[in-house]
Amino acid sequence: MSAQTIDQISLLPLYAAAGTAVLVLLADLLIGRRGAVYGSLVLGGLATVVCAIVVGGNRPGTFCLPGGGACSWVPSPLAMVAAVVFALLTIGVLALSIPSLRLGTAPVGEYCFLLASSMAGGVVIGYAGDLITLIVGLETLTLPLYVLVGLRRYAPGERVSTAPASASVTFLLISVVSTAIALLGAALNYAATGALHLDRLVPGSGVTAPVAAAGVGLMVVGFAFKVAAVPLHAWAPPTYEGAPLPIATYLSTASKLGGIVALAAIVSRLDADVVTAVLAVLTMTIGNLVALRQTRMVRLLAWSSIAQAGYILAALALGAAGVEAAAAYAVFFMVLEFLAFGVVTALRAPGADGGDILAYRGAGRRSPWLGAGMVLALAGLAGLPPGLAGLFAKVTVVDALIDQGWGWLAGVVALNAVIGLAYYVRVAANLYSAPPQVGIAVADPELLEAATHPPRKVTRPVVAALLGAAAVAVVLGFAPQILFGALT
């Protein structure tokens, strides 16, 4: 394919995702009705899903250098799956956001435009064929989230909290540092090898070898910030806690997926097994150990997501041989994590934070279907039935590690899975514990809320999002070959 030839069909997912952001902006400016804005984002997201499936994963790339190969836009099975997941997560987060948006907690047009822009960046990451496109896509995914984390309106007389602004600034500063590190790594690798396109990345040789190795290490570290890998994780728990619940959902799923896809693009082509394995062990171990001590629901889910990222990094330590296992685990995890955050959002008042774990005491008794959804999510994250999707995810990673002779790392994964059982079971049991009887003096305000709070009415958009996530989790649990087939 010549440099002047552009395959427009290959670019359809990008056109659909970027067009969604433009359509949302125009709907807000010209129509100004919430329904039109919501509908534009939903239709655009569904169009992105359809375009990604139509393009498929085996089409030639475009924006290529003369002579073929070295393309900047490369359709692949992973790119197709990532685009579908980004679009569906965006629609799901919008559904979770509607109850709070109805209360005026954020301007609807700006909120949906930023979500659509972030989705467009996620699509670019999957199809990126060179380091520049990859980093631009990653920043396009992340930049709108700086605003969304702190985008909060307060009603007259409502107590103003500094948590969203603090979380936004923390996220911004850490992300800027991580991007600078990734760019420095890309620059060093380019100086040593002269390559920017992913399919031309090669290890350095001779006197340039140390420079190239340093560049690879810095790129891995920079992208590891995005997945909150230890010791690059400290921003995640306070940011999740301070962000609105739907945005915390997006951070723990779509934003993390972007970092995983970026890491996969590097480690599948360059030797980074040692640094990735070290990050994996630290991330899963520290994530699980610290999660054992958490008393706040969102912080527990944040540390849980850090531990889950460690399992994905363990598969990526295998290089190209582990990308499929890592991608499969990532998709399984995104579905279950979305379901867990969705149930938390449904159980809390619109605009409220995640609260203390004690506030959920007896929630499974008051709202049996929400309790069942949370148990499904927690069991899946723990790798237990009935969360078969999570069980298949862990088995896939362990099997890949053993096949490639990394038995010791498979053992660490299995050990950490056992540690994680403690806090997942604790949260699930709390859902069905009997709250204190009304009329008995209770000192803890969270226990008092659990005792006196009636079941909340869950709005239709949230119900639709939860049913969709639960259905996907069940289908993937019974037919994981659907996902594995899409990734090959």
Salt bridges, closest charged atoms under 4 A:
ASP7 OD2 - ARG59 NE 2.72
GLU139 OE2 - LYS226 NZ 3.34
GLU158 OE2 - ARG152 NH2 2.98
GLU241 OE2 - ARG296 NH2 2.87
ASP353 OD2 - ARG296 NH2 3.13
ASP353 OD1 - ARG348 NH2 3.54
GLU449 OE2 - ARG348 NH1 3.24
